[in-house]
Amino acid sequence: MIFLRLLALNLTAQILVPSAAHLFELPGKISLERDAYFIV
């Protein structure tokens, strides 16, 4: 049972960490020009 909990926690973290990285990156990208935004 503990294996399933650790597996669920691991898989959840693998999904949420990249999403959070994009979210934290957004404020810095908002101020960029249109062309620079798509390059970054």
C-alpha positions as CSV (number, residue, x, y, z in Angstrom):
1,M,0.0,0.0,0.0
2,I,2.8,2.4,0.8
3,F,4.3,1.7,-2.6
4,L,1.1,2.9,-4.3
5,R,1.1,6.1,-2.2
6,L,4.7,6.8,-3.1
7,L,4.0,6.1,-6.8
8,A,1.0,8.4,-6.8
9,L,3.0,11.1,-5.1
10,N,5.9,10.7,-7.6
11,L,3.6,10.8,-10.6
12,T,1.8,13.8,-9.3
13,A,5.0,15.7,-8.8
14,Q,6.2,14.8,-12.3
15,I,3.0,16.4,-13.7
16,L,2.9,19.5,-11.5
17,V,6.6,20.6,-11.4
18,P,6.8,21.4,-15.2
19,S,3.4,23.2,-15.0
20,A,4.6,25.3,-12.1
21,A,7.8,26.1,-13.9
22,H,5.8,27.6,-16.8
23,L,3.6,29.5,-14.4
24,F,6.6,31.0,-12.6
25,E,8.2,31.9,-15.9
26,L,5.2,33.8,-17.2
27,P,5.6,37.2,-15.3
28,G,9.1,37.6,-16.9
29,K,7.8,36.8,-20.3
30,I,4.8,39.1,-20.2
31,S,6.9,42.2,-20.6
32,L,8.6,40.9,-23.7
33,E,7.8,42.0,-27.3
34,R,5.7,39.6,-29.4
35,D,8.7,38.2,-31.4
36,A,10.9,37.8,-28.3
37,Y,8.1,36.1,-26.4
38,F,7.9,33.3,-29.0
39,I,11.7,32.9,-29.1
40,V,11.9,32.5,-25.4
